[in-house]
Amino acid sequence: MLQLLPQNEILNIATTVPEQAVGDINLYIERNSCENMSVDISGLNLIDACYVSTLCSTQHYIKYPNGKISWKVSSRLVGEFNSNLALGNAEYFN
């Protein structure tokens, strides 16, 4: 389940199951206008956060080639791990 917090406009993921998180985020991208968005996946472990951010950044790029998606993660290592994938629309912060 997703929760959009209007005060800071960060999409919060309420699951630790990576497949469900990917499905929820991709559904949100499909149904909403979100060329620039932020998603909080800080509750996921390193490997799951890399998996989710890679798949969803790709889906976001397909719909919004000029958009940006910012990922709130629990460790800077997620961004370092994904840096070689050249996901030009993804940014990572903690």
C-alpha positions as CSV (number, residue, x, y, z in Angstrom):
1,M,0.0,0.0,0.0
2,L,1.2,3.5,-0.9
3,Q,0.7,6.6,1.1
4,L,1.3,10.1,-0.4
5,L,2.2,12.7,2.2
6,P,1.1,16.1,1.0
7,Q,3.4,18.1,3.2
8,N,6.6,16.8,1.7
9,E,5.2,14.9,-1.3
10,I,7.2,11.8,-0.6
11,L,5.6,8.5,-1.6
12,N,5.9,6.1,1.3
13,I,6.0,2.4,0.8
14,A,4.2,0.4,3.4
15,T,5.6,-3.0,2.6
16,T,8.9,-4.8,2.9
17,V,8.1,-7.3,0.1
18,P,10.1,-6.0,-2.9
19,E,7.8,-7.4,-5.6
20,Q,4.8,-5.8,-4.0
21,A,6.7,-2.5,-3.7
22,V,7.6,-2.6,-7.4
23,G,3.9,-3.3,-8.3
24,D,2.6,-0.5,-6.1
25,I,5.1,2.1,-7.3
26,N,4.7,1.2,-11.0
27,L,0.9,1.4,-10.6
28,Y,1.3,4.8,-9.1
29,I,3.5,5.9,-12.0
30,E,1.0,4.5,-14.5
31,R,-2.1,6.2,-12.9
32,N,-0.7,9.6,-11.8
33,S,1.1,12.5,-13.3
34,C,4.4,12.3,-11.6
35,E,7.2,13.5,-13.9
36,N,9.2,14.5,-10.8
37,M,8.6,12.4,-7.7
38,S,10.2,11.2,-4.5
39,V,9.8,7.7,-3.0
40,D,10.8,6.5,0.5
41,I,12.1,3.0,0.4
42,S,14.3,3.4,3.4
43,G,12.5,0.5,5.1
44,L,14.0,-2.0,2.6
45,N,17.3,-3.7,2.9
46,L,20.2,-2.9,0.5
47,I,19.5,-5.6,-2.1
48,D,15.7,-5.0,-2.1
49,A,16.2,-1.2,-2.4
50,C,18.5,-1.7,-5.4
51,Y,16.0,-4.1,-7.0
52,V,13.0,-1.8,-6.5
53,S,14.7,1.4,-7.5
54,T,16.2,-0.1,-10.6
55,L,12.9,-1.5,-11.9
56,C,10.8,1.4,-11.0
57,S,13.3,4.0,-12.3
58,T,13.2,2.2,-15.6
59,Q,9.4,2.2,-15.7
60,H,9.4,5.9,-14.8
61,Y,11.8,6.7,-17.6
62,I,9.6,4.9,-20.1
63,K,6.7,7.2,-19.2
64,Y,8.8,10.4,-18.4
65,P,12.1,10.4,-20.3
66,N,12.9,13.9,-19.0
67,G,11.6,13.2,-15.5
68,K,13.4,12.6,-12.2
69,I,12.7,10.1,-9.4
70,S,14.4,10.7,-6.0
71,W,14.8,7.7,-3.8
72,K,15.0,8.0,0.0
73,V,17.2,5.0,1.0
74,S,18.6,3.8,4.3
75,S,22.2,3.7,2.9
76,R,24.3,5.6,0.4
77,L,25.4,2.2,-0.9
78,V,22.2,1.8,-2.8
79,G,23.2,4.7,-5.1
80,E,26.7,3.5,-5.3
81,F,25.6,0.0,-6.3
82,N,23.2,1.3,-9.0
83,S,25.7,4.0,-10.3
84,N,27.0,1.7,-13.0
85,L,23.5,1.1,-14.4
86,A,23.4,4.7,-15.7
87,L,19.8,5.3,-14.5
88,G,19.9,9.0,-15.5
89,N,16.5,9.7,-13.9
90,A,17.3,8.3,-10.5
91,E,18.8,10.2,-7.5
92,Y,19.4,8.8,-4.1
93,F,19.4,10.5,-0.7
94,N,19.2,9.4,3.0
